[in-house]
Amino acid sequence: MGSCFSGDGFTDISYAPGSSSSSKMRNSYRMKNRRPSSSTSSPSSSNATADSKMEIWLHRVPGRFFLNGSTDVASLFTKQGKKGVNQDAMIVWENFGSKTNTIFCGVFDGHGPSGHMVAKKVRDSLPLKLSSQWELSSSVRDGNNAKGSLTAEVSAFGPVHENGSIHTDVLMTLKDSFLKAFRVMDKELKLHPRIDSYCSGTTAVTLVKQDQDLVIANTGDSRAVLGTRNEDDSLIAVQLTVDLKPDLPREAERIRLCKGRVFALTNEPEVARVWLPNTLSPGLAMSRAFGDFCLKDFGLISVPDIHYHRIAEKDEFVVLATDGIWDVLSNDEVVNIVASNPRSHAAQVLVETAIRAWRQKYPMAKVDDCAVVCLFLDSGSTSTYEVAESDIEPSIL
């Protein structure tokens, strides 16, 4: 259990006192990624208009849900903790990419001064990029123009969890699409004129369900867990993703090869963090994230681990959640809570249970933001969506 960044009062990247390297690095970053100005109009103003129009359009897309509520196939809920603005975001998008029997889900855990903006930007933009890449990759494969195999490329980034027979085309195409979409998303954040992602970022655990195939892409320490039944028909939890923490051997090796440092502070020895080579900052408690460009030259990456699962008859639901849930509840506790409550309220009950657990286990700590998506695997398409009237999200872009 620990904050994404070291220091409870984090408001900016906390470089060592008296160090001039911090301002030089940040100024260099800003100059390198600055867009040329126009004498007739402000690029920031035109981008703001475009972002606003895109946001309005997205909010009107049928089957796209991002507020607290439920459908016939999903329950989603987020609640602000005690650290300030809610930096978690979530999404469920049915008939994703205009494909029947296809659903996109994701949760995003922002951190840093602009973490809430980064999380919501990724929530809104990443699915569109994935859909575009998926359509393009499908067209290329259908035309027999794809060169080489994706297997070698993906194996370097993370394991592929397989269960039963694989629908090779779906798996390979979605792997390729996820990898490209995550790369393009991170580049867009770096160039964004009004979201400062230098020392702010977000996790992302996302999945696409198409018929009986689940493809999950994960960067950071949010998590996906499957609720299923064993041979005795007992409910069990199966973790579908790996929490990408800095002390994982493969992650630590990459960071150190890039001159970054990995160690825990003496007052929280259980939380490994990523540090710059010569300063005690920023202390990021994950090894992969969107944004956080202060660390991108020192081993932090946004490349996702890709996981595959073939849905079996006894599989009941998947829970995607930010670490505000997993820091205080075990996988088994989570699936039991979801299974023992009405589907329409499963995510909300899970969040409220986690908040109570925070107060009991860590009475002196600030409760973290929580976001949950519960995707139920045995439901058909939805026709209704229940949303709390108070859950109106203000525009941030």
ROROBA-659694 format. One record per residue: residue in three letters; x, y, z of N, C-alpha, C in turn. Coordinates in steps of 0.1 Angstrom, whole numbers, padded with zeros to 4 digits, always signed. Layout:
BEGIN
ALAXYZXYZXYZ;...
This chain:
BEGIN
MET+0009-0012+0000+0000+0000+0000+0009+0012+0000;GLY+0007+0022-0009+0014+0034-0010+0010+0043-0021;SER+0013+0056-0020+0009+0065-0030+0017+0062-0043;CYS+0011+0066-0055+0019+0064-0067+0032+0071-0067;PHE+0032+0083-0061+0045+0091-0060+0048+0091-0045;SER+0061+0092-0042+0066+0094-0029+0062+0107-0023;GLY+0058+0108-0011+0055+0121-0004+0040+0123-0005;ASP+0033+0125+0006+0019+0127+0006+0015+0140+0000;GLY+0024+0150+0001+0020+0164-0004+0025+0166-0018;PHE+0026+0156-0026+0031+0157-0040+0022+0166-0048;THR+0028+0177-0053+0021+0185-0063+0028+0187-0075;ASP+0041+0184-0075+0049+0184-0087+0061+0175-0085;ILE+0069+0172-0095+0080+0163-0094+0090+0169-0084;SER+0093+0162-0074+0100+0167-0062+0115+0165-0064;TYR+0122+0173-0071+0136+0171-0073+0143+0176-0061;ALA+0156+0171-0060+0164+0174-0048+0166+0189-0047;PRO+0165+0194-0034+0167+0209-0032+0180+0213-0038;GLY+0179+0225-0045+0191+0231-0050+0196+0225-0063;SER+0189+0215-0068+0193+0209-0081+0188+0217-0092;SER+0197+0220-0102+0193+0228-0113+0189+0218-0125;SER+0192+0205-0123+0189+0196-0134+0175+0194-0137;SER+0166+0196-0126+0152+0194-0128+0146+0204-0138;SER+0149+0217-0135+0144+0228-0144+0149+0227-0158;LYS+0162+0223-0159+0168+0221-0173+0161+0210-0180;MET+0159+0199-0174+0152+0187-0180+0138+0191-0185;ARG+0131+0198-0176+0117+0201-0179+0116+0212-0190;ASN+0125+0222-0189+0125+0232-0200+0129+0226-0213;SER+0139+0216-0213+0143+0209-0225+0131+0201-0231;TYR+0124+0195-0222+0112+0187-0227+0102+0196-0233;ARG+0099+0208-0227+0089+0217-0232+0093+0223-0245;MET+0106+0226-0247+0110+0232-0259+0110+0222-0270;LYS+0114+0210-0267+0114+0199-0278+0101+0196-0283;ASN+0091+0196-0274+0077+0192-0278+0068+0204-0280;ARG+0073+0216-0281+0065+0228-0284+0060+0228-0298;ARG+0048+0232-0301+0042+0233-0314+0044+0247-0319;PRO+0047+0248-0332+0048+0262-0337+0035+0270-0336;SER+0037+0283-0332+0025+0291-0330+0021+0297-0343;SER+0008+0301-0344+0003+0308-0356+0000+0322-0353;SER+0002+0331-0362-0001+0345-0360-0016+0348-0361;THR-0024+0339-0366-0038+0342-0367-0046+0336-0356;SER-0042+0325-0351-0050+0318-0340-0041+0310-0331;SER-0046+0308-0319-0039+0301-0309-0041+0286-0311;PRO-0029+0278-0312-0031+0264-0313-0038+0258-0301;SER-0036+0263-0289-0042+0258-0277-0057+0260-0278;SER-0061+0272-0284-0075+0275-0285-0082+0266-0295;SER-0076+0263-0306-0082+0255-0316-0082+0240-0312;ASN-0072+0236-0304-0072+0222-0299-0083+0221-0288;ALA-0085+0231-0280-0096+0231-0270-0109+0229-0277;THR-0111+0236-0288-0124+0235-0295-0126+0221-0301;ALA-0115+0216-0306-0116+0202-0312-0119+0192-0301;ASP-0112+0194-0290-0114+0184-0279-0128+0185-0273;SER-0133+0197-0272-0147+0199-0267-0157+0192-0277;LYS-0155+0194-0290-0164+0188-0299-0164+0173-0299;MET-0151+0168-0297-0150+0153-0296-0156+0148-0284;GLU-0155+0155-0273-0161+0151-0260-0176+0150-0261;ILE-0182+0161-0267-0196+0161-0269-0201+0149-0278;TRP-0194+0147-0288-0197+0136-0297-0196+0122-0290;LEU-0186+0120-0282-0184+0108-0275-0195+0105-0265;HIS-0200+0116-0258-0210+0115-0248-0223+0110-0254;ARG-0225+0112-0267-0237+0109-0274-0237+0095-0281;VAL-0225+0089-0281-0224+0076-0288-0232+0065-0281;PRO-0241+0059-0288-0249+0048-0282-0240+0037-0277;GLY-0243+0031-0265-0236+0020-0260-0223+0023-0253;ARG-0219+0036-0252-0207+0040-0245-0211+0046-0232;PHE-0205+0040-0221-0209+0044-0207-0196+0047-0199;PHE-0196+0058-0192-0185+0061-0184-0188+0067-0170;LEU-0201+0068-0167-0206+0072-0154-0210+0061-0145;ASN-0212+0063-0133-0217+0053-0123-0230+0048-0128;GLY-0231+0035-0129-0244+0029-0134-0242+0014-0138;SER-0252+0009-0145-0251-0005-0149-0259-0007-0162;THR-0256-0017-0169-0263-0022-0181-0266-0037-0178;ASP-0272-0044-0188-0274-0058-0187-0261-0066-0186;VAL-0250-0060-0191-0238-0068-0192-0227-0063-0183;ALA-0229-0051-0177-0218-0045-0169-0223-0036-0158;SER-0215-0035-0148-0217-0026-0137-0205-0018-0135;LEU-0206-0005-0134-0194+0004-0132-0196+0014-0122;PHE-0186+0017-0114-0187+0027-0103-0173+0032-0099;THR-0172+0045-0097-0160+0051-0092-0164+0061-0081;LYS-0155+0063-0071-0157+0072-0060-0144+0078-0056;GLN-0145+0091-0054-0133+0099-0050-0128+0095-0036;GLY-0115+0094-0034-0110+0092-0021-0108+0105-0013;LYS-0097+0105-0005-0095+0116+0004-0082+0123+0000;LYS-0077+0121-0013-0065+0128-0017-0067+0140-0026;GLY-0079+0143-0029-0082+0154-0038-0092+0150-0048;VAL-0091+0156-0060-0099+0153-0071-0098+0138-0075;ASN-0109+0132-0079-0109+0118-0083-0101+0117-0096;GLN-0090+0109-0095-0081+0107-0107-0084+0094-0114;ASP-0094+0087-0110-0097+0074-0117-0108+0077-0127;ALA-0108+0069-0138-0117+0069-0148-0121+0055-0153;MET-0132+0053-0160-0136+0040-0164-0145+0041-0177;ILE-0147+0030-0184-0155+0030-0196-0160+0016-0199;VAL-0172+0015-0204-0177+0003-0210-0183+0008-0224;TRP-0179+0001-0234-0184+0005-0248-0189-0008-0255;GLU-0202-0009-0256-0208-0020-0263-0209-0018-0278;ASN-0209-0029-0285-0209-0029-0300-0197-0020-0304;PHE-0186-0023-0297-0173-0015-0300-0169-0017-0314;GLY-0165-0005-0320-0160-0005-0334-0171-0010-0344;SER-0184-0007-0340-0195-0011-0348-0195-0026-0351;LYS-0190-0034-0341-0189-0049-0343-0199-0054-0332;THR-0208-0063-0337-0217-0070-0328-0210-0079-0319;ASN-0216-0081-0307-0210-0090-0297-0196-0087-0293;THR-0193-0074-0294-0179-0069-0291-0181-0058-0280;ILE-0173-0059-0270-0173-0049-0259-0159-0045-0255;PHE-0157-0032-0253-0145-0027-0248-0147-0022-0234;CYS-0138-0025-0225-0139-0020-0211-0125-0016-0206;GLY-0125-0006-0197-0112-0002-0192-0114+0006-0179;VAL-0103+0006-0171-0102+0015-0159-0088+0021-0160;PHE-0088+0034-0155-0076+0042-0156-0073+0049-0143;ASP-0061+0048-0138-0058+0054-0125-0047+0064-0127;GLY-0052+0077-0126-0043+0088-0129-0035+0091-0116;HIS-0023+0098-0118-0015+0102-0107-0007+0114-0112;GLY-0002+0122-0102+0004+0135-0104-0005+0146-0105;PRO+0000+0159-0107-0008+0171-0107-0020+0170-0117;SER-0017+0165-0129-0027+0164-0140-0032+0150-0142;GLY-0031+0142-0132-0034+0128-0134-0049+0126-0138;HIS-0058+0134-0132-0072+0133-0136-0075+0136-0151;MET-0067+0146-0156-0068+0149-0170-0062+0138-0179;VAL-0051+0133-0175-0045+0122-0183-0054+0110-0184;ALA-0059+0106-0172-0068+0094-0172-0080+0096-0180;LYS-0086+0107-0180-0099+0109-0188-0095+0111-0203;LYS-0084+0117-0206-0079+0118-0220-0077+0104-0226;VAL-0070+0095-0218-0068+0081-0223-0081+0074-0224;ARG-0090+0075-0214-0103+0069-0215-0110+0073-0227;ASP-0110+0085-0231-0117+0090-0243-0110+0087-0256;SER-0097+0087-0257-0090+0086-0269-0085+0072-0272;LEU-0081+0065-0262-0075+0051-0265-0085+0042-0272;PRO-0097+0041-0268-0106+0032-0276-0108+0036-0290;LEU-0108+0049-0293-0109+0053-0307-0096+0049-0315;LYS-0085+0050-0309-0072+0046-0316-0072+0031-0318;LEU-0077+0024-0307-0077+0009-0309-0087+0005-0320;SER-0098+0011-0320-0108+0008-0331-0102+0010-0345;SER-0095+0022-0346-0089+0025-0359-0078+0015-0363;GLN-0070+0012-0353-0059+0003-0356-0064-0011-0359;TRP-0075-0015-0352-0081-0028-0354-0086-0029-0368;GLU-0093-0019-0372-0099-0019-0386-0088-0019-0396;LEU-0077-0012-0394-0066-0011-0403-0059-0025-0404;SER-0056-0031-0392-0049-0043-0391-0058-0055-0398;SER-0071-0054-0396-0080-0064-0402-0079-0063-0417;SER-0079-0051-0422-0079-0049-0436-0066-0054-0442;VAL-0055-0051-0435-0042-0056-0440-0041-0071-0440;ARG-0046-0077-0429-0045-0092-0429-0054-0098-0439;ASP-0066-0092-0441-0075-0098-0451-0070-0097-0465;GLY-0061-0087-0467-0055-0085-0480-0042-0093-0482;ASN-0039-0100-0471-0026-0108-0472-0014-0100-0474;ASN-0014-0088-0468-0003-0079-0469+0006-0078-0457;ALA+0001-0085-0446+0009-0084-0434+0022-0092-0436;LYS+0033-0086-0431+0046-0092-0432+0051-0097-0419;GLY+0055-0109-0418+0061-0114-0406+0051-0118-0396;SER+0055-0122-0384+0047-0126-0373+0048-0116-0362;LEU+0037-0115-0355+0037-0106-0343+0042-0113-0330;THR+0043-0126-0331+0046-0134-0319+0059-0129-0312;ALA+0070-0128-0320+0082-0124-0315+0082-0110-0308;GLU+0074-0101-0315+0073-0087-0310+0066-0087-0296;VAL+0055-0095-0295+0047-0094-0283+0054-0102-0272;SER+0061-0112-0275+0067-0120-0264+0077-0113-0256;ALA+0083-0102-0262+0092-0094-0255+0086-0085-0245;PHE+0073-0083-0247+0066-0073-0238+0058-0080-0227;GLY+0055-0092-0228+0048-0098-0217+0041-0111-0221;PRO+0037-0119-0211+0031-0132-0214+0017-0131-0220;VAL+0014-0142-0228+0001-0143-0233-0006-0155-0226;HIS-0016-0153-0218-0023-0163-0211-0033-0170-0220;GLU-0032-0182-0222-0041-0189-0231-0049-0200-0224;ASN-0061-0202-0228-0070-0212-0222-0078-0218-0233;GLY-0075-0231-0237-0083-0237-0248-0077-0233-0261;SER-0085-0235-0272-0081-0231-0285-0081-0216-0287;ILE-0072-0212-0296-0070-0198-0298-0076-0194-0312;HIS-0084-0184-0312-0088-0179-0325-0077-0170-0330;THR-0068-0175-0338-0055-0169-0341-0057-0155-0347;ASP-0066-0154-0357-0067-0141-0364-0071-0130-0354;VAL-0081-0133-0346-0086-0123-0336-0075-0119-0326;LEU-0068-0129-0321-0057-0127-0312-0046-0119-0318;MET-0041-0123-0329-0029-0116-0335-0033-0102-0339;THR-0045-0100-0345-0049-0087-0350-0051-0078-0338;LEU-0057-0083-0327-0059-0074-0315-0046-0071-0308;LYS-0037-0081-0308-0024-0078-0302-0017-0066-0309;ASP-0017-0067-0322-0010-0057-0330-0017-0043-0328;SER-0031-0044-0328-0039-0031-0326-0036-0025-0313;PHE-0036-0033-0302-0034-0028-0289-0020-0021-0288;LEU-0010-0028-0292+0004-0023-0292+0005-0010-0299;LYS-0001-0009-0311+0000+0004-0318-0008+0015-0312;ALA-0020+0011-0307-0029+0021-0301-0022+0027-0288;PHE-0016+0019-0280-0009+0024-0268+0002+0033-0272;ARG+0010+0029-0282+0021+0037-0286+0017+0051-0291;VAL+0006+0051-0299+0001+0064-0305-0005+0072-0294;MET-0012+0066-0284-0018+0073-0273-0007+0080-0265;ASP+0004+0074-0262+0014+0080-0254+0021+0091-0261;LYS+0023+0090-0274+0028+0101-0282+0019+0113-0283;GLU+0006+0110-0283-0004+0121-0283-0003+0129-0270;LEU-0002+0122-0259-0001+0129-0246+0012+0137-0246;LYS+0023+0132-0251+0035+0140-0251+0034+0153-0258;LEU+0026+0153-0269+0025+0165-0277+0013+0173-0274;HIS+0005+0169-0264-0008+0176-0261-0005+0190-0255;PRO-0011+0201-0261-0007+0214-0257-0012+0219-0244;ARG-0022+0212-0238-0028+0217-0226-0029+0207-0214;ILE-0023+0195-0216-0022+0185-0206-0007+0182-0203;ASP-0002+0187-0192+0012+0185-0188+0014+0171-0183;SER+0019+0162-0191+0022+0148-0187+0036+0146-0183;TYR+0044+0156-0181+0058+0154-0177+0060+0147-0164;CYS+0052+0150-0154+0052+0143-0142+0038+0139-0137;SER+0030+0136-0147+0016+0131-0145+0014+0119-0155;GLY+0006+0110-0151+0003+0099-0159-0009+0091-0155;THR-0010+0079-0161-0022+0070-0157-0018+0056-0161;THR-0024+0047-0153-0024+0033-0156-0035+0030-0166;ALA-0036+0018-0172-0047+0014-0180-0048-0001-0180;VAL-0059-0007-0176-0062-0021-0178-0074-0021-0186;THR-0073-0027-0198-0084-0026-0208-0086-0040-0214;LEU-0098-0042-0219-0100-0055-0225-0110-0054-0237;VAL-0109-0063-0246-0119-0064-0257-0125-0078-0256;LYS-0138-0079-0255-0145-0092-0255-0152-0093-0268;GLN-0149-0103-0276-0156-0106-0288-0160-0120-0288;ASP-0174-0122-0288-0179-0136-0286-0172-0142-0274;GLN-0165-0153-0276-0159-0160-0264-0144-0157-0262;ASP-0139-0147-0269-0125-0143-0268-0124-0131-0259;LEU-0114-0131-0250-0110-0120-0242-0096-0116-0245;VAL-0093-0104-0249-0079-0099-0251-0077-0088-0241;ILE-0068-0089-0232-0066-0078-0222-0052-0072-0224;ALA-0052-0059-0224-0040-0051-0224-0038-0043-0212;ASN-0026-0044-0205-0024-0038-0192-0011-0031-0192;THR-0012-0018-0187+0001-0011-0184-0001-0004-0170;GLY+0008-0007-0161+0006-0001-0147+0002-0012-0137;ASP-0004-0008-0126-0007-0017-0115-0022-0018-0113;SER-0031-0014-0122-0045-0018-0121-0046-0033-0125;ARG-0057-0039-0123-0057-0054-0124-0070-0059-0130;ALA-0070-0070-0137-0081-0077-0142-0082-0091-0135;VAL-0093-0095-0129-0095-0107-0123-0108-0114-0128;LEU-0107-0127-0130-0118-0135-0135-0125-0142-0123;GLY-0138-0141-0123-0146-0149-0114-0151-0161-0121;THR-0148-0173-0117-0151-0186-0124-0154-0197-0114;ARG-0158-0209-0118-0161-0220-0110-0151-0231-0112;ASN-0147-0238-0102-0138-0249-0103-0146-0262-0105;GLU-0139-0274-0104-0146-0287-0107-0157-0289-0096;ASP-0155-0284-0084-0165-0286-0074-0176-0275-0074;ASP-0176-0267-0084-0186-0256-0086-0184-0245-0075;SER-0173-0244-0070-0170-0234-0060-0164-0222-0068;LEU-0168-0210-0063-0164-0198-0069-0149-0195-0066;ILE-0141-0192-0076-0127-0190-0074-0123-0177-0082;ALA-0112-0171-0079-0106-0160-0086-0094-0164-0094;VAL-0093-0159-0106-0082-0161-0114-0077-0148-0119;GLN-0065-0144-0115-0059-0131-0119-0054-0132-0134;LEU-0059-0123-0142-0057-0124-0156-0045-0115-0160;THR-0041-0106-0152-0030-0096-0155-0019-0097-0144;VAL-0008-0091-0147+0003-0090-0137+0004-0075-0133;ASP+0005-0073-0120+0007-0059-0116+0021-0055-0119;LEU+0022-0045-0128+0035-0041-0133+0042-0031-0123;LYS+0049-0037-0114+0056-0030-0103+0071-0029-0106;PRO+0078-0019-0101+0092-0018-0104+0101-0029-0099;ASP+0096-0037-0088+0105-0047-0083+0103-0061-0090;LEU+0094-0062-0100+0094-0074-0108+0107-0075-0115;PRO+0114-0087-0115+0127-0088-0121+0129-0083-0135;ARG+0119-0086-0144+0121-0081-0158+0119-0066-0159;GLU+0111-0060-0150+0109-0046-0150+0121-0039-0144;ALA+0126-0044-0133+0137-0038-0126+0149-0038-0136;GLU+0151-0049-0143+0163-0050-0152+0162-0040-0163;ARG+0150-0038-0169+0149-0028-0179+0152-0014-0174;ILE+0146-0011-0163+0148+0003-0157+0163+0005-0154;ARG+0170-0004-0148+0184-0002-0145+0193-0002-0157;LEU+0189-0009-0167+0197-0008-0180+0195+0006-0186;CYS+0184+0012-0183+0182+0026-0188+0187+0037-0178;LYS+0194+0033-0168+0200+0042-0158+0190+0047-0148;GLY+0178+0042-0148+0169+0045-0137+0172+0037-0125;ARG+0166+0041-0114+0169+0034-0101+0156+0028-0095;VAL+0157+0017-0089+0146+0010-0082+0149+0007-0068;PHE+0142+0013-0059+0144+0010-0044+0132+0015-0037;ALA+0130+0010-0024+0119+0015-0016+0125+0024-0005;LEU+0117+0033+0000+0121+0041+0011+0120+0034+0024;THR+0128+0038+0034+0129+0031+0047+0115+0031+0054;ASN+0107+0042+0052+0095+0042+0059+0083+0035+0052;GLU+0086+0029+0041+0076+0020+0034+0084+0010+0026;PRO+0090+0001+0033+0099-0009+0026+0092-0018+0017;GLU+0079-0019+0017+0072-0028+0009+0068-0022-0005;VAL+0071-0009-0007+0067-0003-0019+0080+0001-0027;ALA+0083-0006-0038+0094-0003-0046+0090+0008-0056;ARG+0099+0017-0058+0096+0029-0067+0107+0031-0077;VAL+0104+0039-0088+0113+0043-0098+0118+0057-0096;TRP+0131+0058-0097+0138+0071-0094+0147+0075-0105;LEU+0148+0088-0107+0158+0094-0117+0172+0090-0112;PRO+0182+0091-0121+0195+0086-0118+0202+0094-0107;ASN+0200+0107-0106+0208+0115-0097+0200+0123-0087;THR+0187+0121-0087+0179+0129-0077+0169+0119-0071;LEU+0165+0123-0059+0155+0114-0051+0141+0119-0056;SER+0138+0116-0068+0125+0119-0073+0123+0111-0086;PRO+0111+0109-0091+0098+0112-0085+0093+0101-0075;GLY+0099+0089-0076+0094+0078-0068+0081+0072-0073;LEU+0081+0068-0085+0068+0063-0091+0067+0048-0087;ALA+0055+0044-0082+0053+0031-0077+0048+0021-0087;MET+0051+0023-0100+0048+0014-0111+0059+0015-0121;SER+0060+0004-0130+0070+0004-0139+0066+0007-0154;ARG+0053+0009-0156+0047+0012-0169+0036+0022-0167;ALA+0034+0031-0175+0023+0041-0174+0023+0049-0187;PHE+0011+0054-0190+0010+0065-0200+0015+0078-0193;GLY+0022+0087-0201+0027+0099-0195+0039+0097-0188;ASP+0041+0105-0177+0053+0105-0168+0066+0105-0177;PHE+0066+0116-0185+0078+0116-0195+0091+0120-0188;CYS+0091+0124-0176+0103+0126-0169+0111+0113-0167;LEU+0104+0102-0168+0110+0089-0166+0111+0080-0178;LYS+0106+0085-0190+0106+0077-0201+0119+0074-0207;ASP+0129+0082-0204+0143+0079-0209+0150+0070-0199;PHE+0144+0067-0188+0150+0059-0177+0143+0046-0174;GLY+0137+0040-0183+0131+0027-0182+0116+0026-0181;LEU+0109+0037-0178+0095+0036-0177+0089+0035-0192;ILE+0080+0026-0194+0074+0025-0208+0059+0024-0207;SER+0052+0026-0218+0038+0025-0218+0033+0013-0226;VAL+0043+0005-0230+0039-0008-0238+0031-0017-0228;PRO+0020-0022-0233+0012-0031-0225+0016-0045-0225;ASP+0014-0052-0214+0013-0067-0214+0000-0071-0221;ILE+0001-0081-0230-0011-0086-0237-0014-0100-0232;HIS-0027-0102-0228-0031-0115-0222-0043-0119-0230;TYR-0044-0133-0232-0056-0138-0239-0063-0149-0230;HIS-0076-0149-0230-0084-0159-0223-0096-0163-0232;ARG-0097-0176-0233-0109-0181-0240-0120-0184-0230;ILE-0131-0178-0231-0142-0179-0221-0147-0193-0220;ALA-0147-0199-0208-0152-0212-0206-0166-0212-0201;GLU-0173-0223-0200-0187-0224-0196-0189-0219-0182;LYS-0179-0221-0173-0180-0218-0159-0175-0204-0156;ASP-0170-0197-0165-0166-0183-0163-0178-0174-0162;GLU-0178-0166-0151-0190-0158-0148-0188-0143-0151;PHE-0177-0137-0147-0175-0123-0148-0160-0119-0147;VAL-0157-0107-0152-0143-0102-0151-0145-0088-0143;VAL-0136-0086-0134-0135-0074-0126-0123-0066-0130;LEU-0124-0054-0135-0113-0045-0138-0114-0034-0127;ALA-0103-0032-0120-0103-0022-0109-0089-0016-0107;THR-0089-0004-0102-0077+0004-0099-0072-0001-0085;ASP-0060+0003-0082-0053-0003-0070-0060+0002-0057;GLY-0069+0011-0057-0076+0015-0045-0085+0003-0040;ILE-0088-0006-0049-0095-0018-0046-0085-0029-0041;TRP-0075-0032-0049-0066-0043-0047-0057-0041-0035;ASP-0055-0028-0031-0046-0025-0019-0052-0030-0006;VAL-0066-0032-0006-0072-0035+0007-0081-0048+0006;LEU-0083-0053-0006-0091-0065-0008-0084-0075-0016;SER-0085-0088-0013-0079-0099-0021-0087-0102-0033;ASN-0081-0109-0042-0088-0113-0054-0101-0122-0050;ASP-0099-0131-0041-0110-0139-0036-0121-0131-0030;GLU-0118-0121-0022-0128-0112-0016-0135-0105-0026;VAL-0128-0100-0036-0135-0092-0047-0145-0100-0054;VAL-0141-0112-0059-0151-0120-0067-0163-0125-0058;ASN-0160-0127-0045-0172-0131-0037-0181-0120-0035;ILE-0176-0107-0034-0185-0096-0032-0193-0094-0045;VAL-0187-0095-0056-0194-0093-0069-0205-0104-0071;ALA-0201-0116-0068-0211-0127-0070-0222-0127-0060;SER-0221-0121-0049-0231-0122-0038-0240-0109-0038;ASN-0239-0101-0048-0247-0089-0049-0254-0088-0062;PRO-0265-0080-0063-0272-0079-0076-0263-0072-0086;ARG-0263-0077-0098-0254-0072-0108-0254-0057-0110;SER-0266-0051-0109-0267-0037-0111-0260-0029-0101;HIS-0257-0035-0089-0251-0027-0078-0237-0033-0075;ALA-0232-0043-0082-0220-0050-0078-0208-0041-0077;ALA-0206-0033-0087-0194-0024-0087-0195-0014-0075;GLN-0207-0008-0073-0209+0001-0062-0206-0006-0048;VAL-0212-0017-0046-0209-0024-0033-0195-0027-0032;LEU-0188-0031-0042-0173-0034-0041-0165-0022-0037;VAL-0169-0010-0043-0162+0002-0040-0164+0006-0026;GLU-0177+0005-0021-0180+0009-0008-0173+0000+0003;THR-0173-0013-0001-0166-0023+0008-0151-0019+0009;ALA-0145-0016-0002-0131-0012-0002-0128+0000+0006;ILE-0137+0010+0005-0135+0022+0013-0136+0019+0028;ARG-0145+0011+0032-0146+0006+0046-0133-0001+0050;ALA-0128-0009+0041-0116-0017+0044-0104-0007+0046;TRP-0103+0003+0038-0093+0013+0039-0093+0019+0053;ARG-0105+0023+0058-0106+0030+0071-0102+0020+0082;GLN-0105+0007+0080-0102-0002+0091-0087-0006+0091;LYS-0081-0009+0079-0068-0013+0078-0057-0002+0079;TYR-0061+0010+0074-0051+0021+0074-0058+0033+0079;PRO-0062+0034+0092-0069+0045+0097-0062+0059+0096;MET-0049+0058+0095-0041+0071+0094-0038+0075+0080;ALA-0042+0066+0070-0039+0069+0056-0051+0076+0049;LYS-0048+0083+0038-0059+0088+0030-0064+0078+0021;VAL-0078+0076+0021-0084+0066+0013-0081+0070-0002;ASP-0078+0060-0010-0075+0062-0024-0087+0062-0032;ASP-0087+0068-0044-0098+0068-0054-0100+0053-0058;CYS-0112+0050-0061-0115+0036-0066-0123+0037-0078;ALA-0121+0028-0088-0129+0026-0100-0130+0012-0103;VAL-0142+0007-0106-0145-0007-0109-0154-0008-0121;VAL-0150-0018-0130-0159-0023-0140-0161-0038-0138;CYS-0174-0042-0137-0177-0056-0136-0183-0060-0150;LEU-0177-0069-0157-0183-0073-0170-0188-0088-0168;PHE-0201-0090-0170-0207-0103-0169-0207-0110-0182;LEU-0203-0123-0182-0199-0130-0194-0210-0138-0200;ASP-0222-0139-0193-0233-0147-0198-0245-0139-0202;SER-0243-0126-0205-0255-0118-0209-0254-0114-0224;GLY-0266-0111-0229-0267-0107-0243-0265-0092-0243;SER-0269-0086-0255-0267-0071-0256-0277-0064-0247;THR-0273-0052-0244-0282-0044-0234-0291-0035-0241;SER-0301-0031-0235-0310-0021-0240-0313-0009-0230;THR-0308-0011-0218-0311-0001-0208-0298+0003-0201;TYR-0298+0015-0196-0286+0019-0188-0291+0028-0176;GLU-0288+0024-0164-0291+0031-0152-0280+0039-0147;VAL-0281+0052-0145-0271+0061-0141-0276+0070-0130;ALA-0267+0073-0120-0271+0082-0110-0272+0096-0115;GLU-0282+0103-0112-0284+0117-0117-0273+0126-0113;SER-0267+0123-0101-0257+0132-0096-0243+0130-0103;ASP-0242+0120-0110-0229+0116-0117-0228+0123-0130;ILE-0227+0136-0130-0225+0144-0142-0210+0149-0142;GLU-0203+0145-0152-0189+0147-0153-0186+0161-0160;PRO-0179+0170-0153-0176+0183-0160-0165+0181-0170;SER-0165+0189-0180-0155+0188-0191-0142+0193-0185;ILE-0131+0186-0189-0118+0190-0184-0109+0194-0195;LEU-0113+0192-0208-0105+0195-0219-0109+0207-0227;
